[in-house]
Amino acid sequence: MNYIALKMLYGDRTKYLMLLCGLSFSVMLTVQQGSIFWGLMRWSHSGVTNINAPVWVTDPNINQVEEVKPLADTAVTRVRSVEGVDWAVPLYKGVLRARLADGNYQQISLVGLDAATLLGRPAIVREGRIENLRAPDAVALDQWAVDRLGGPQKIQLGTVFEINDHKAIVAAIVHTQKSFQNIPFVYTTYERALTYSPRERRKLSYIVAKPVAGVTPEQLARRIAAETGLGAFTAEEFGWKTIVWMLKNTGIGVNFGTTILLGFIVGMAIAGLTFYLFTVENLKQFGALKAMGTGTGTLAQMILLQSFTVGLTGYGIGVGLATLFGRLTARGGTLPFVETWPLLALVFVALLGICALASMISIRKLAKLEPAIVFRG
């Protein structure tokens, strides 16, 4: 019976291709838009992920990582005094302007690292050595800053430019995750970042810390918050705090959610209707099988086999097309595309649900089917 069911499915090529196209398009659009959405969310907290620090200490009322609320310099000592802190170092972060030799300007996100330890430095160094940041006027650019400031032809190791009218020399080129604001990162020492930055009473942006062995980042964050009154978050908590803020205060979630939902509903509706029409047009064949003694349960198994066969095939094609799109268009990190297994699992479960629903409607039609239909004109 399984062979007959598949022969019926593949025999009507037009209906089969319509089913396949509808399901494949729906899956592809859902996975593609969902992956771009999650890629954007990853970009939104790149300020956290680019700094490899377990615990972040900042103002308790901060909403997201790009919202800098400077702290008093004494906050570093207060954090270091908390039991369970292995190390705690200051971190500067601010948006400044870089000026090239040809007079062009470019906004940059300046990050100042502790000079003694360089904790929080990028994990991947493409050219030069990150330790060279300790040299006079030295900075490290990420790959996006190189592109924005003129490309590899103009920006090389040793290139001189200005940051807020102060001399800067490229000592290293690093790899980072692009920011949601699309502002490139420039790294230097904390003390030098303070000289680059505008005059303010407070300039300490964050304190990044690590717990000693036996203390989790969550435990240390709770201790710091309780003993100092400052805001303390693990890197994961700070990242999610930023994502939630983005969803609440921008239209990204609504826009992508609407596109994903409409694409899924339209694609699945077309596929479900087409499958139902496929069953209706094959009522005589099912009636003949019923007249020969085939039970309703067996016919239901045939319907389910047809439905899940086309569904799984469409799922594979849709995911393949979405993945191909991501690989072709997101090379080099220019497009936010992060395909995750929870997204694929969610789409898979939803697709199976739609296939089961379409099958149930068709099976209900077959349950009422009279075998005598085969003798009608």
C-alpha positions as CSV (number, residue, x, y, z in Angstrom):
1,M,0.0,0.0,0.0
2,N,2.9,2.3,0.7
3,Y,4.1,1.8,-2.9
4,I,0.6,2.6,-4.3
5,A,0.4,5.7,-2.1
6,L,3.8,7.0,-3.4
7,K,2.8,6.2,-7.0
8,M,-0.4,8.2,-6.6
9,L,1.7,11.1,-5.1
10,Y,4.3,11.2,-7.8
11,G,1.9,10.3,-10.6
12,D,0.2,13.7,-10.6
13,R,3.4,15.7,-11.2
14,T,1.7,19.1,-11.4
15,K,0.0,18.7,-8.0
16,Y,3.2,17.2,-6.5
17,L,5.4,20.1,-7.7
18,M,2.8,22.6,-6.4
19,L,2.9,21.0,-3.0
20,L,6.7,20.9,-3.0
21,C,7.1,24.5,-4.1
22,G,4.7,25.8,-1.6
23,L,6.3,23.9,1.3
24,S,9.9,24.7,0.1
25,F,9.2,28.4,-0.3
26,S,7.5,28.6,3.2
27,V,10.4,26.8,4.9
28,M,13.1,28.8,3.0
29,L,11.5,32.1,3.8
30,T,11.0,31.2,7.5
31,V,14.5,29.9,8.0
32,Q,16.1,32.8,6.0
33,Q,14.3,35.6,7.8
34,G,14.7,33.9,11.1
35,S,18.4,33.5,10.6
36,I,18.8,37.1,9.5
37,F,16.8,38.2,12.6
38,W,18.9,36.3,15.0
39,G,22.1,37.5,13.2
40,L,20.9,41.1,13.8
41,M,20.3,40.2,17.5
42,R,23.9,38.8,17.7
43,W,25.2,42.1,16.2
44,S,23.2,44.1,18.7
45,H,25.4,42.8,21.6
46,S,28.7,42.5,19.8
47,G,30.0,45.0,22.3
48,V,29.7,42.2,24.8
49,T,30.8,39.2,22.7
50,N,33.9,41.0,21.4
51,I,35.1,41.5,25.0
52,N,35.8,38.1,26.5
53,A,34.8,38.9,30.1
54,P,32.6,36.7,32.3
55,V,31.2,39.6,34.4
56,W,30.3,43.2,33.5
57,V,29.9,45.9,36.2
58,T,28.2,49.1,35.3
59,D,25.5,51.6,36.3
60,P,22.5,49.7,37.8
61,N,20.1,51.5,35.5
62,I,21.8,50.7,32.2
63,N,19.6,49.2,29.5
64,Q,22.0,47.9,26.9
65,V,25.7,47.6,26.1
66,E,25.9,50.7,23.9
67,E,24.3,52.9,26.5
68,V,27.4,54.0,28.5
69,K,26.8,55.6,31.9
70,P,30.2,56.5,33.3
71,L,31.3,55.4,36.8
72,A,33.6,56.9,39.4
73,D,37.2,55.6,39.2
74,T,36.9,54.3,42.8
75,A,34.4,51.7,41.5
76,V,37.3,49.5,40.3
77,T,38.7,49.3,43.9
78,R,35.3,48.5,45.3
79,V,34.8,45.7,42.9
80,R,38.2,44.2,43.5
81,S,37.4,44.2,47.2
82,V,34.5,41.8,46.8
83,E,35.2,38.2,47.8
84,G,35.5,35.9,44.9
85,V,37.0,38.3,42.4
86,D,40.0,36.9,40.6
87,W,40.6,40.1,38.6
88,A,38.7,43.3,37.8
89,V,40.0,45.9,35.3
90,P,38.6,49.2,33.9
91,L,37.2,49.4,30.4
92,Y,36.6,52.5,28.3
93,K,34.0,52.5,25.5
94,G,32.9,55.5,23.5
95,V,32.0,56.7,20.0
96,L,34.6,59.1,18.6
97,R,35.7,60.4,15.2
98,A,38.8,59.3,13.3
99,R,40.4,61.6,10.8
100,L,42.5,60.3,7.9
101,A,45.4,62.0,6.2
102,D,43.2,62.9,3.3
103,G,40.8,64.8,5.6
104,N,38.0,62.2,5.6
105,Y,36.2,61.5,8.9
106,Q,34.8,58.2,10.2
107,Q,32.9,57.3,13.4
108,I,34.6,54.7,15.4
109,S,33.8,52.8,18.6
110,L,36.9,53.3,20.8
111,V,37.6,50.5,23.3
112,G,40.3,51.1,26.0
113,L,41.8,48.0,27.6
114,D,43.8,47.7,30.8
115,A,47.4,48.3,29.7
116,A,49.0,45.8,32.1
117,T,46.9,42.8,31.2
118,L,45.1,43.8,27.9
119,L,42.1,41.8,29.3
120,G,39.1,41.9,26.9
121,R,41.3,42.0,23.8
122,P,40.0,40.4,20.6
123,A,40.7,36.7,20.3
124,I,41.7,36.8,16.6
125,V,44.6,39.0,15.4
126,R,45.0,39.2,11.7
127,E,48.2,41.3,11.5
128,G,50.7,42.6,14.0
129,R,50.6,41.8,17.7
130,I,48.0,43.0,20.2
131,E,50.8,43.5,22.7
132,N,52.1,46.4,20.6
133,L,49.2,48.5,21.9
134,R,51.6,49.3,24.8
135,A,53.7,51.3,22.4
136,P,53.2,55.1,22.2
137,D,50.1,56.2,20.2
138,A,49.4,52.6,19.2
139,V,45.9,51.4,18.3
140,A,44.4,48.2,16.8
141,L,41.7,48.3,14.1
142,D,39.2,45.7,13.3
143,Q,38.5,44.5,9.8
144,W,35.5,46.9,9.4
145,A,37.6,49.9,10.5
146,V,40.2,49.0,7.8
147,D,37.5,49.0,5.2
148,R,35.8,52.2,6.4
149,L,39.1,54.1,6.7
150,G,40.2,53.4,3.1
151,G,40.8,49.7,2.8
152,P,44.0,47.7,2.8
153,Q,45.6,50.0,0.2
154,K,45.5,52.9,2.6
155,I,45.4,51.3,6.1
156,Q,48.4,49.1,7.0
157,L,50.6,48.5,10.0
158,G,52.2,51.8,10.8
159,T,49.6,54.0,9.1
160,V,49.1,57.2,11.0
161,F,45.7,58.9,11.5
162,E,44.0,61.1,14.1
163,I,41.4,60.3,16.8
164,N,39.9,63.5,18.2
165,D,43.0,65.5,17.1
166,H,45.4,63.0,18.8
167,K,47.9,60.9,16.8
168,A,47.1,57.2,16.4
169,I,49.4,54.6,14.8
170,V,48.0,51.2,13.6
171,A,49.9,48.5,15.5
172,A,47.6,45.6,14.8
173,I,44.6,44.5,12.8
174,V,42.1,42.3,14.6
175,H,38.9,40.4,13.7
176,T,35.6,41.3,15.5
177,Q,31.9,40.7,15.1
178,K,30.2,43.7,13.4
179,S,28.1,45.9,15.6
180,F,24.4,46.6,15.0
181,Q,25.2,50.3,14.5
182,N,27.7,49.3,11.9
183,I,30.4,51.4,13.7
184,P,33.9,49.8,13.5
185,F,35.9,49.0,16.6
186,V,39.3,50.6,17.5
187,Y,41.3,49.2,20.5
188,T,43.9,50.9,22.5
189,T,45.0,51.1,26.2
190,Y,42.7,52.5,28.8
191,E,44.9,55.4,29.7
192,R,45.3,56.4,26.0
193,A,41.6,56.1,25.4
194,L,41.0,58.6,28.2
195,T,43.4,61.1,26.4
196,Y,41.5,60.5,23.1
197,S,38.1,61.0,24.7
198,P,36.4,64.4,25.3
199,R,36.9,66.0,28.7
200,E,34.3,64.6,31.3
201,R,34.2,64.3,35.0
202,R,33.8,60.6,34.8
203,K,35.2,58.4,32.0
204,L,35.1,54.8,33.4
205,S,32.6,53.0,31.1
206,Y,32.6,49.5,32.5
207,I,34.5,47.2,34.9
208,V,35.0,43.7,33.6
209,A,35.8,41.0,36.1
210,K,36.4,37.2,36.5
211,P,35.5,35.0,39.4
212,V,38.0,32.8,41.2
213,A,37.8,29.0,40.8
214,G,34.8,27.6,42.5
215,V,32.7,30.7,42.1
216,T,30.4,31.0,39.1
217,P,29.9,34.3,37.1
218,E,26.3,34.4,38.3
219,Q,27.3,34.1,42.0
220,L,30.0,36.8,41.6
221,A,27.6,39.2,39.8
222,R,25.1,38.8,42.6
223,R,27.8,39.5,45.2
224,I,29.1,42.6,43.4
225,A,25.6,44.0,43.1
226,A,24.8,43.4,46.7
227,E,28.0,44.7,48.2
228,T,28.7,47.7,45.9
229,G,25.2,48.8,44.7
230,L,26.4,48.7,41.1
231,G,24.8,46.8,38.3
232,A,26.6,43.5,37.7
233,F,25.7,41.0,35.0
234,T,27.2,38.0,33.4
235,A,28.1,38.3,29.8
236,E,25.1,36.2,28.8
237,E,22.7,38.3,31.0
238,F,24.1,41.5,29.5
239,G,23.7,40.2,26.0
240,W,20.1,39.2,26.6
241,K,19.4,42.5,28.3
242,T,20.6,44.2,25.1
243,I,18.5,42.0,22.9
244,V,15.3,42.6,25.0
245,W,15.9,46.3,24.8
246,M,16.3,46.1,21.1
247,L,13.0,44.2,20.7
248,K,11.1,46.6,22.9
249,N,12.5,49.8,21.5
250,T,12.8,49.1,17.8
251,G,10.5,47.7,15.1
252,I,12.9,44.8,14.3
253,G,10.9,42.1,16.1
254,V,7.6,43.2,14.7
255,N,8.9,43.5,11.1
256,F,10.7,40.2,11.0
257,G,8.0,38.4,13.0
258,T,5.3,39.6,10.5
259,T,7.3,38.6,7.5
260,I,8.1,35.1,9.0
261,L,4.5,34.5,10.1
262,L,2.9,35.6,6.8
263,G,5.4,33.6,4.8
264,F,4.8,30.5,6.8
265,I,1.0,30.9,6.9
266,V,0.7,31.6,3.2
267,G,3.1,28.8,2.1
268,M,1.5,26.3,4.4
269,A,-2.0,27.3,3.5
270,I,-1.3,26.8,-0.2
271,A,0.4,23.5,0.5
272,G,-2.5,22.3,2.7
273,L,-5.2,23.3,0.2
274,T,-3.3,21.7,-2.7
275,F,-2.9,18.5,-0.7
276,Y,-6.6,18.5,0.1
277,L,-7.5,19.0,-3.5
278,F,-5.1,16.2,-4.4
279,T,-7.0,13.9,-2.1
280,V,-10.4,15.0,-3.5
281,E,-9.3,14.4,-7.1
282,N,-8.1,10.9,-6.1
283,L,-11.3,9.9,-4.3
284,K,-12.2,7.3,-7.0
285,Q,-8.8,5.6,-6.6
286,F,-9.3,5.6,-2.8
287,G,-12.9,4.4,-3.3
288,A,-11.6,1.5,-5.5
289,L,-9.2,0.5,-2.8
290,K,-12.0,0.7,-0.2
291,A,-14.3,-1.4,-2.4
292,M,-11.5,-4.1,-2.5
293,G,-11.5,-4.3,1.2
294,T,-8.9,-1.7,2.2
295,G,-9.8,-0.4,5.7
296,T,-10.0,3.3,6.6
297,G,-6.9,2.9,8.8
298,T,-4.8,1.7,5.9
299,L,-6.1,4.6,3.7
300,A,-5.2,7.0,6.6
301,Q,-1.7,5.6,6.7
302,M,-1.4,6.2,2.9
303,I,-2.5,9.8,3.3
304,L,-0.1,10.4,6.2
305,L,2.8,8.8,4.1
306,Q,2.0,11.1,1.2
307,S,1.8,14.1,3.4
308,F,4.9,13.6,5.4
309,T,6.9,12.5,2.3
310,V,6.2,15.8,0.5
311,G,6.6,17.7,3.8
312,L,10.0,16.3,4.6
313,T,11.2,16.7,1.0
314,G,10.0,20.3,1.0
315,Y,11.7,20.9,4.4
316,G,15.0,19.6,3.1
317,I,14.8,21.7,-0.1
318,G,13.8,24.8,1.9
319,V,16.5,24.5,4.4
320,G,19.1,23.8,1.7
321,L,18.0,26.9,-0.2
322,A,18.1,29.1,2.9
323,T,21.6,27.8,3.8
324,L,22.8,28.4,0.3
325,F,21.5,31.9,0.4
326,G,23.3,32.5,3.7
327,R,26.6,31.2,2.5
328,L,26.5,33.2,-0.7
329,T,25.3,36.5,0.7
330,A,26.8,36.5,4.2
331,R,30.4,35.9,3.3
332,G,32.8,38.0,5.4
333,G,30.1,38.9,7.9
334,T,28.5,41.6,5.7
335,L,25.0,40.2,6.2
336,P,23.7,39.0,9.6
337,F,22.9,35.3,9.0
338,V,23.0,32.9,11.9
339,E,21.2,29.6,11.3
340,T,20.6,27.8,14.6
341,W,19.3,24.4,15.4
342,P,16.4,25.7,17.6
343,L,15.1,27.6,14.6
344,L,15.4,24.5,12.3
345,A,13.8,22.4,14.9
346,L,10.9,24.8,15.4
347,V,10.3,25.0,11.6
348,F,10.4,21.2,11.4
349,V,7.9,20.7,14.2
350,A,5.6,23.4,12.7
351,L,5.8,21.8,9.3
352,L,4.9,18.4,10.7
353,G,2.0,19.9,12.4
354,I,0.7,21.5,9.2
355,C,1.2,18.2,7.4
356,A,-0.7,16.3,10.1
357,L,-3.5,18.9,10.0
358,A,-3.9,18.6,6.2
359,S,-3.8,14.8,6.5
360,M,-6.5,14.8,9.2
361,I,-8.8,16.9,7.0
362,S,-8.2,14.5,4.1
363,I,-8.7,11.4,6.3
364,R,-12.0,12.7,7.5
365,K,-13.1,13.0,3.9
366,L,-12.0,9.4,3.3
367,A,-13.7,8.1,6.4
368,K,-17.1,9.3,4.9
369,L,-16.2,7.9,1.5
370,E,-18.6,5.3,0.0
371,P,-16.9,2.6,-2.1
372,A,-19.8,2.9,-4.6
373,I,-18.2,6.2,-5.8
374,V,-16.0,4.1,-8.1
375,F,-19.1,3.1,-10.1
376,R,-20.3,6.6,-10.7
377,G,-19.7,8.4,-13.9
